[in-house]
Amino acid sequence: MTEINPNNYVGARVTLVGYAAGPPEYPMYDVSGSRGYKHLSIPVNEGYKNKSGEWVNTGTTWYTVEAHEDVFSELGIAKGDLVRVDDAKQETREYTSKVSGEKKLGITLSYGKITVLERKGGGHEESPF
């Protein structure tokens, strides 16, 4: 079994399930891919059911899953694939949106196990992070 957290990083450990917003891509700060890591965006709709049982959407939280490009290559994640990330280290940062100028919160997950639960076209696959 591959150890998921070999460096014993301290912090919040989370599990996330959501649909990939697109294929993994190199981050804006490393467009050439020289660092060897890619980012996968996963949006999660937030909300609650009201008294009549209807879903009330309160917004979307965007998560960035960071992994070595080899992991993403093995998994072949595409837009619409249902992805699960287990035991990932959560890091948050505040940034200012270039579009709206609003302060926003960025959430990055790393050092976890990624599993494709369901391909948009069917099937699944899993790989250690």
Secondary structure, DSSP 4 states (H G I P E B T S, - for coil): ---S-TT---S-EEEEEEE-SSS-B--GGGTT-TT-EEEEEEEEEEEEE-TTS-EEEEEEEEEEEEEEHHHHHHHT--TT-EEEEEEEEEEEEEEE-TTT--EEEEEEEESSEEEEEE-TTS--EEE--
